[in-house]
Amino acid sequence: MQTNTKDAYNVTPIKHFMTVARKGQITLPAVIREALHIKEGDKIAVELYGEAVKVTPVAFTLESAYGSVPALKKPQDFSEMIRIAKEERVERIIEKLHTL
């Protein structure tokens, strides 16, 4: 299992062996939760890279943001909103490709 830290390439890897429970569940060891600042109820992202797994804390989700912004007073042009959302997604993908 690969863990993600702030500067993963300059840190000695933390490796623990775990047993997969029924329904495919695992428990993240305390030392890894502490290194990633993960606590009960936090959201995490799990990504598969070939045969490696990357676990990343997720600080912001749509679920956590729901209701945090007041509703707009005037109707919006949804086709324009969709266009902007698509542009932003493309920008994020390009940004991610540059970091690989």
N, C-alpha and C positions, 0 to 999 in steps of 0.2 A: 504494500500500500504506500503510495506517495503522499506526503503531506505538503501543504502549501504554507510557507511563511513569508514574511515581508521580503526577504532576500534569499530565496530558496537555493541559489547557486553557491552561496558562500557559507552555508550552514551545514553542519554534519547532519545527515538524515536521521530521523527518529523512526525506528522500525519496531513494530510489535506484531506478534502472531496472534490471531484471533480465530475463533471457531464460528462458522456461519450457523446461526440458529434456524429453526424451522421458519418458514416464510422468508428466508434470505436475509434475516436481520443480523447486524453486527453491532457491537458496542464500541464506540471510540474510546480508547484509553484516556484516562484523566490527563496524562502528560501531553497528549496531542490536543485534547480539548483546550487545555490551558495555553498551549503554544498558539492556537488559532483564536483564542478568546471566545470559544463557543460555550454557551451555557444553556441550561434547560429551556426549551421553547424557541430557541434561535432557529433560523432557517439556514440550510446549507445547500450548496450545489454540488452534485457528484457528476464528474465528467470521466468518460472512458477514452483513453489514448492507447490504442492497441491493446496491450495487456496490463497497462498501468491505470490506476484510478487516482483522480485528483479531487480532493475535498476542499471546498472554498466556502467560508462564511458569506452569507448574503445579507448585507445590511439593509437593503432597500428592495421591497417588492411592491407590486400593485396592491396586494392584500394589506400590507402594513400602511400604505398611503391612503387607502380608501377613506373618504370623508375628511381628509386633511386640507382640502382645497374647497372653498365655497363654490357653489354652482354659479355659472355665468348668468347674467341678467338678460342678455339678448341671444337669439338663436344663432348657431354657428353654421358655416358652410362646411358640411361634412366631407365633401369631395376635396376641398382645400386641406382639411385636417388630415385626411388619408394621404394626400400627396406629401405633406410635411412629415408625417410619421414615416413614410417610406424613405424619404430623403435622409432622415435622422438614422434610420436603421442601416442604410447603405454606408453612412459615415461611420457608424459604430463597427460595422464589419470591416471596412477599410482600415480603421484604427487598429482593430484586433489583428489583422493580417500583418500590419507593420511591426507588431510586438512579437510575432512568432520567430 
